[in-house]
Every structure is written in structure tokens, then in C-alpha cells.
Amino acid sequence: MNKFTYYFKNRFVYFFFFLSSFFFFFFFFCCLFTRSSSTIVSNKRVNKRKFIPPAFSNINTKFELLSLEATLQLASELIQAHNLNKDQATALIQIAQMMASHENAEEVKKVQTHTLPITIIHGVFGAGKSYLLAVVILFFVQLFEKSEVLTVGNVRPWKLLISSSTNVAVDRVLLGLLSLGFEKFVRVGSVRKIAKPILPYSLHAGSENENEQLKELHGLMKEDLTPLERVYVRKSIEQHKLGTNKTLLKQGHKPVLLRTQYRCHPAISAISNDLFYEGNLVDGISETERGPLLEWLPTLCFYNIKGPEQIERDNSFHNVAEAAFTLKLIQSLIASGIAGSMIGVITLYKSQMYKLCHLLSAVDFDNPDIKAVQVSTVDAFQGAEKEIIILSCVRTRQVGFIDSEKRMNVALTRGRRHLLIVGNLACLRKNRLWGRVIQHCEGRRDGLQHASQCEPQLNHLLKEYFEKRAEEKQKKSEKDKSKDKSHSQKDMV
Ligand SMILES: Nc1ncnc2c1ncn2[C@@H]1O[C@H](COP(=O)(O)OP(=O)(O)OP(=O)(O)O)[C@@H](O)[C@H]1O
């Protein structure tokens, strides 16, 4: 049994592959895999034998997994088939080494002393962590399937559990699996928070409450656990809650680093590379592959807005002028033929998010694309990406927590083709980090614009769009009228 989880820690994401006696367990939002999804929910007790992880085994144990050579061969086939880059390949090979059977006492001893059964993968944004996890899952599935063929007699049942601290992160791995043609999984969690394409694979949890989800997970696993394993699972949950397993993972584990990002246009990734990664980040994507969606739309732009920040009773900030400009920008994009689902608006303040949502729902745009625009706080956007990101900075007197490095890094790295920052130039320029962001924008053609200068162009665009729509509406209603007329004439005949 195996499992993994990942934490969002500092500005990086870690994956832990943690192998233990029979069961791999971490908790939170979980997803269970098995040879047959129906067996997960079955109440039948399975005739199982203990899974002995190679790294923990001693020489007296009869190993049933593939040999090191065969396991590495399987990993190498997957590396080729899924075009894993060098860093991703290193990670998969490390996992393969961890999972292989070892044939003699010396090998086992070496593994026990040098390799703890944990792999930590540490990657920059858009480095293919979710993608790699999906491939790792395929690797485990194939490894177990091949091992079963070799095992004579009782087939050892296996399950794989994946969990994370966010729903989005779990769903991204599952979406990756679906795109790789694998769908034998069951998603556990609150239905409201599960991505639409994953819903058909969900086990109805019906509760927002984490404890409820944990109980459900316990229930799911109870069937297959021996008392000793139950103790282990309980301890793992406690450790996870207390965060003590993080300390364990910090002890001497060298993470595999994924340095290549595949998401952002190089001009967008350059900001984070400069601010947070000391130039170590590599672009796996070219400028041409992330060309602009519209001729008039800059890849990177800081829109300077003059309008004061306002504080709400709950100490959250909003900025009416910024919200109004952001709305105009969104409308102009949709008027130019961009699908709403391609646009994401990130703001660092809840109050601004509500203001924007209210404006969007109130605007008489008669267009479902408006509804498809995702407006979220930076925390809720973690793990997501959009072709166009509009970032509303809100603050005008002080920078506030918008210079939190982690938040800034997430906000600046969600856009694939366009990053449009809406903010107060004078205020943000004073901040060390934001000052550098603005420098990056200034270095691009049309990278720094004043709202008052670009608004006439947006207004013109919208005027033409609304006139065209009004014309179309008029034509449609005339057509409908003439249809009604001909129907009533027919009725009279
Ligand atoms: N080796 C690769 N070659 C080409 N594209 C890749 C490779 N690995 C991943 N990708 C692509 O890179 C994009 C980002 O991958 P993914 O979402 O897995 O990154 P991530 O590290 O989980 O991102 P984040 O943590 O920022 O949310 C995806 O479109 C994925 O298909």
C-alpha cells in the first residue's frame, strides 16, 4: 500500500512519498485507487498478506515486487512515453529504486542505511508536479499489476491513497490521470469542492467538515486494516495534525528539484525567477508558444489607477476605481472574443473580491462568459492557472500584506499568456519587491499604462461591441415578429 501527500510550504510545494508497513497514510482530501474501484466500497474482507516495503524489509522476507532492473525498466518506459524532463525523470527513478525488490542481504542493508522510504519532490510553479504525480501513479499501478502476474497463489490486494491540503491540488492530479487515460479512482471529499470533471468519480461525502471526511475515510479503510495497521493510521493522522511528520521529513532528505516551468510566458516567469528563484528557474515554454491572444493586449502590463483604497469593518480593503477598471478590462476582453473561462481575476483582499463579483453579476452584459470569469483571492487561486490573469492590488497608502512573498509568487505565476496588474504605481513602487515587478513591466512594450490613457481605447471597443449586439438583437426580434405573423396568418387560413 502506498500513499503520498503534498504540503504548500513557503513558496514551494513538496511531495512526500512515504512507504510504511502495508499502509501509506496521510490525510485530508483523499482519493483511493484500487485494481477495481468496486472493491473499494465492497464490504467483503479481503484475504490479504502484509505488504513489506523493500526498504524496511529484512532478508528473510520473501519479496514479491519486481527486481530492481525490471522496476527501473518500467520507470524508463514511462519517462519516455510521457516525455518527462531530466528532473522529473530523476524523481521517478528515485521512487523506482525505493520500490524495487532487493535480492541479497547487502543490498537490503544498503537500502536501509542510505534510503529512507520517502521521496520529496520540490518544484517551482508550473513545473509539472501534478503531472509527474499522475505519471508516478501510473508507475505504481503498472508495478503492482506486473508484480501480481509474477506472484503465484494469493494475489496481494493493493490500494493507493493520495491526499493533499487542498481540493484543487488533488483534482489537478486526477485531471492529469484522466488525460493519461486512467480512471480507476474514487474521489473522497465535499462534493461542492470537487472539480466538475472529477465529480462522476466522487464518493458522496456531503459534508464540509474535515472530521466527517476523516471519519468517512476511516470507514473506507477499516475493512482492510489489521489492528496494528489501524494504530499506525491513527498515529499518522495525529502526527499530521501536529505537523510532527514535517520535522521528520526535514531530517536529511535531499529533495529532487523540478526547475523547469511549463506554464507562463517567459516574460511573466522572469519576474518570479528574479524575485524568488535567484535565476535558477528554466523555461520549458517559448514566447511563441505563449503568444498574445489579442493584438492589443500586452503580455505583461502594469495599469496605473488613481483611486483611494477603502477599509471595511472587517479590516479588509477595497478600491472602487480599481474594481471599475478591472470590470472594463474584463468586458473589453470578452467583447474581443475571449472566453470568460480563460480569464482569472486575483485580488489580495476578500472585500475587493466581493466588490468585483458584485459588479460582474450586476453588469447587464447578457453574456454567460461573464459568469465564467474566475474571481478569487490569491489563496484560493493556488494550484490554478488561466490564459489571462488580472491582478488587482487594491492598496494605495501602504503595501500591506500584498508583499507577502508566498502570496506574491502565487499571484504572479498563474497567467499562461498575459499578466495584467492593476494598481497604484506611486504606492507600489516604494516597495522593494513591487518596485522590481514594475521594472519588469516597464521593460516591455506597452508594459506600463495609465488607466486614463488606455480607457478611451477600451471604451471604443465596448461601444462598438454593444452597438453590434443591439443591432443583432433588433434583427432577431424583427425576425421573430415576422415568424409570429406568418404563423398567425397560417392559423387563420
Ligand atoms: N515534461 C513535460 N513536458 C511538457 N509539458 C509538461 C511536462 N511536465 C508538465 N508539463 C505541463 O506543464 C503544465 C504545468 O504542470 P502542472 O500543473 O503539473 O504543474 P505544477 O507544478 O503542479 O503547478 P503549480 O504547483 O504551479 O500549480 C501542464 O500543462 C503540464 O502538462
Residues whose N, C-alpha, C, O or C-beta is under 5 A from the ligand:
A	BS01	LIG	H82 N83 L84 N85 V124 F125 G126 A127 G128 K129 S130 Y131 Y262 G383 A384
